[in-house]
């Protein structure tokens, strides 16, 4: 484990932590927004390169309009009209996406300097980040005590464990917003990446990228990833749903199974493969159609389709869709969510 101070924000020290295993895999992360800034993994020829989009300086993370690598919350995705009702009370949230609330608001989890701790764990390299989100923060009720643990194991698994408790009923549905690019060093975009998803249904979106609530069967569409397909299929598609997503994907998928290799991403040229297992109801696939070309990243300049996100989470805007699994966290309940990422080669 390495730890070094990289600056200060809001009067607090910001540190970079580097998790390493004996296979040469590395995960670099910050206590600012719990940002994952680098993941170093080998290709089929043993070349170790960075496979995520990240910045090399703290100042870029304090802006970070595309949410590179950070944990977003309290609630990931959009909440329609930036308000919701809970226990017969209406809560007004910060509007930061037109008339809607996005990724916890402009000062959500991604803008927080978390407390970092290196717990003793002989089986894995890990760092635990903690933060208490105060009652009324970004409009949400309740004091929510959060703990997020990043761990790297000897068999090349990177594990994110989320826990939260509240003293008042509230909403909680965080996720990690890392952009992956398995080509390594940003050599190619993600259009030739292939994805396999255990999902029979995706959720329709509207012009504001909000879920309409309609569950759509993937059969016979470019949303059918059950046998694996290229990301390019959705980018060149003339389907209205792909066009709404900026000619790509920005959609929640309902997972048909959990903790059983339900998400697999790979790139043929490098031979790198990422396998994701989770206990969440869904995953949002975002193919980077809104990435600007003005950001200086580790390894190059940003542009559309340079990275894709696989955001494991509960279904977005569930507070407005009663047939979605609820993201309400009641007083003294424990919120728990685990996602595992395994790096390998074909």
BELNORTA-V509088 format. One record per residue. N is the residue number from 0. RES is the residue in three letters. SS is DSSP state (hx for helix, st for strand, lp for the rest). Layout:
BEGIN
n: [N/N]
res: [RES/RES]
ss: [SS/SS]
END
This chain:
BEGIN
n: [0/1/2/3/4/5/6/7/8/9/10/11/12/13/14/15/16/17/18/19/20/21/22/23/24/25/26/27/28/29/30/31/32/33/34/35/36/37/38/39/40/41/42/43/44/45/46/47/48/49/50/51/52/53/54/55/56/57/58/59/60/61/62/63/64/65/66/67/68/69/70/71/72/73/74/75/76/77/78/79/80/81/82/83/84/85/86/87/88/89/90/91/92/93/94/95/96/97/98/99/100/101/102/103/104/105/106/107/108/109/110/111/112/113/114/115/116/117/118/119/120/121/122/123/124/125/126/127/128/129/130/131/132/133/134/135/136/137/138/139/140/141/142/143/144/145/146/147/148/149/150/151/152/153/154/155/156/157/158/159/160/161/162/163/164/165/166/167/168/169/170/171/172/173/174/175/176/177/178/179/180/181/182/183/184/185/186/187/188/189/190/191/192/193/194/195/196/197/198/199/200/201/202/203/204/205/206/207/208/209/210/211/212/213/214/215/216/217/218/219/220/221/222/223/224/225/226/227/228/229/230/231/232/233/234/235/236/237/238/239/240/241/242/243/244/245/246/247/248/249/250/251/252/253/254/255/256/257/258/259/260/261/262/263/264/265/266/267/268/269/270/271/272/273/274/275/276/277/278/279/280/281/282/283/284/285/286/287/288/289/290/291/292/293/294/295/296/297/298/299/300/301/302/303/304/305/306/307/308/309/310/311/312/313/314/315/316/317/318/319/320/321/322/323/324/325/326/327/328/329/330/331/332/333/334/335/336/337/338/339/340/341/342/343/344/345]
res: [UNK/UNK/UNK/UNK/UNK/UNK/UNK/UNK/UNK/UNK/UNK/UNK/UNK/UNK/UNK/UNK/UNK/UNK/UNK/UNK/UNK/UNK/UNK/UNK/UNK/UNK/UNK/UNK/UNK/UNK/UNK/UNK/UNK/UNK/UNK/UNK/UNK/UNK/UNK/UNK/UNK/UNK/UNK/UNK/UNK/UNK/UNK/UNK/UNK/UNK/UNK/UNK/UNK/UNK/UNK/UNK/UNK/UNK/UNK/UNK/UNK/UNK/UNK/UNK/UNK/UNK/UNK/UNK/UNK/UNK/UNK/UNK/UNK/UNK/UNK/UNK/UNK/UNK/UNK/UNK/UNK/UNK/UNK/UNK/UNK/UNK/UNK/UNK/UNK/UNK/UNK/UNK/UNK/UNK/UNK/UNK/UNK/UNK/UNK/UNK/UNK/UNK/UNK/UNK/UNK/UNK/UNK/UNK/UNK/UNK/UNK/UNK/UNK/UNK/UNK/UNK/UNK/UNK/UNK/UNK/UNK/UNK/UNK/UNK/UNK/UNK/UNK/UNK/UNK/UNK/UNK/UNK/UNK/UNK/UNK/UNK/UNK/UNK/UNK/UNK/UNK/UNK/UNK/UNK/UNK/UNK/UNK/UNK/UNK/UNK/UNK/UNK/UNK/UNK/UNK/UNK/UNK/UNK/UNK/UNK/UNK/UNK/UNK/UNK/UNK/UNK/UNK/UNK/UNK/UNK/UNK/UNK/UNK/UNK/UNK/UNK/UNK/UNK/UNK/UNK/UNK/UNK/UNK/UNK/UNK/UNK/UNK/UNK/UNK/UNK/UNK/UNK/UNK/UNK/UNK/UNK/UNK/UNK/UNK/UNK/UNK/UNK/UNK/UNK/UNK/UNK/UNK/UNK/UNK/UNK/UNK/UNK/UNK/UNK/UNK/UNK/UNK/UNK/UNK/UNK/UNK/UNK/UNK/UNK/UNK/UNK/UNK/UNK/UNK/UNK/UNK/UNK/UNK/UNK/UNK/UNK/UNK/UNK/UNK/UNK/UNK/UNK/UNK/UNK/UNK/UNK/UNK/UNK/UNK/UNK/UNK/UNK/UNK/UNK/UNK/UNK/UNK/UNK/UNK/UNK/UNK/UNK/UNK/UNK/UNK/UNK/UNK/UNK/UNK/UNK/UNK/UNK/UNK/UNK/UNK/UNK/UNK/UNK/UNK/UNK/UNK/UNK/UNK/UNK/UNK/UNK/UNK/UNK/UNK/UNK/UNK/UNK/UNK/UNK/UNK/UNK/UNK/UNK/UNK/UNK/UNK/UNK/UNK/UNK/UNK/UNK/UNK/UNK/UNK/UNK/UNK/UNK/UNK/UNK/UNK/UNK/UNK/UNK/UNK/UNK/UNK/UNK/UNK/UNK/UNK/UNK/UNK/UNK/UNK/UNK/UNK/UNK/UNK/UNK/UNK/UNK/UNK/UNK/UNK/UNK/UNK/UNK/UNK/UNK/UNK/UNK]
ss: [lp/st/st/st/st/st/st/st/st/lp/lp/st/st/st/st/st/st/st/st/st/lp/lp/lp/lp/lp/st/st/st/st/st/lp/st/lp/lp/lp/st/st/st/st/st/st/st/lp/lp/lp/lp/lp/st/st/st/lp/st/lp/lp/lp/lp/lp/hx/hx/hx/hx/hx/hx/lp/lp/lp/lp/lp/lp/lp/st/st/lp/lp/st/lp/lp/st/st/hx/hx/hx/st/st/st/st/lp/lp/st/st/st/st/lp/lp/lp/lp/st/lp/lp/st/st/st/lp/lp/lp/lp/lp/lp/hx/hx/hx/lp/st/lp/st/st/st/lp/lp/lp/lp/lp/lp/st/st/st/st/st/st/st/st/st/st/lp/lp/lp/hx/hx/hx/lp/lp/lp/lp/st/st/st/st/st/st/st/st/st/st/lp/lp/lp/st/st/st/st/st/st/st/st/st/st/lp/lp/lp/st/st/lp/st/lp/st/st/lp/lp/st/st/lp/lp/lp/lp/lp/lp/lp/lp/lp/lp/lp/lp/lp/st/st/st/st/lp/lp/lp/st/st/st/st/st/lp/lp/lp/lp/lp/st/st/st/st/st/st/st/lp/lp/lp/lp/lp/lp/lp/lp/lp/lp/lp/st/st/lp/hx/hx/hx/hx/lp/lp/lp/lp/hx/hx/hx/hx/hx/lp/lp/lp/lp/lp/st/st/st/st/st/lp/lp/lp/lp/lp/lp/lp/lp/st/st/st/st/lp/lp/lp/lp/lp/st/st/st/st/st/st/st/lp/lp/lp/st/st/st/st/st/lp/lp/lp/lp/lp/lp/lp/lp/lp/st/st/lp/lp/st/st/lp/lp/lp/lp/lp/lp/st/st/st/st/st/st/lp/lp/lp/lp/hx/hx/hx/lp/lp/lp/lp/lp/lp/lp/st/st/lp/lp/lp/lp/st/st/st/st/st/st/st/st/st/st/st/st/lp]
END
